[in-house]
Amino acid sequence: MQAVLDRAIERYRRESFLRAANSEFQALKSDARAWKQETQERQLWEQTLADGLDKK
């Protein structure tokens, strides 16, 4: 019984997290300026993948 409750609680925690993240991304996307800043920052981070190190 405890294992079933543990799994249910963990599933609820994960689903709650994803619902909140989706909601925040929707809000971010609705603000054109904020979304542009987000995509620019992502592009900067993507450049770190070109650091010459092999992927494993």
N, C-alpha and C positions, 0 to 999 in steps of 0.2 A: 504493500500500500504506500509506503514512504517513497519508494522509487517512482511510482506513478505520479505522486504529487510533485516530486522533484522535477520530473520531466515536464509536467504541465506548467509549473512555475517558470522553468527555464524557457519554455516555448513562449509563454506570455511575455516574459521579459524581452526576448528577442523581437517578437512581433511589435511590441510597444516601441522599442527602439527604432525599428524600421519605419513604423507609421510616423513617428516624430521626425525622423530624417527626411522622409518623403515630403512631409508638410513644410519643413524648412527649405528644402530645395525648390518647392513650388513657389514659396514666398520670394526666394532669391531670384528665381527666373522671371517673376513678374516685375521686378525692378531692373529695367534695362541697363542702367549704369552699374549696379552691383553685379549683375550677371557678366557684363563685359570685364569688370575687374577680376571676377572669378576665373573666367576663361583665360585671361592674360596670365594670371598666376599659375594656372595649370600648365600653360605653355612653357613658362620658366622652369617648372619642376620637371617637365618632360625632357628638357635639355640635359638634365643630370644623367639620363640614361645613356647619353653619348659620351661618357667619360672614358671610353676605351677599355673598360673592364668587360671580360666575357660573362655572359649570362650562364648561370648554372641551373 
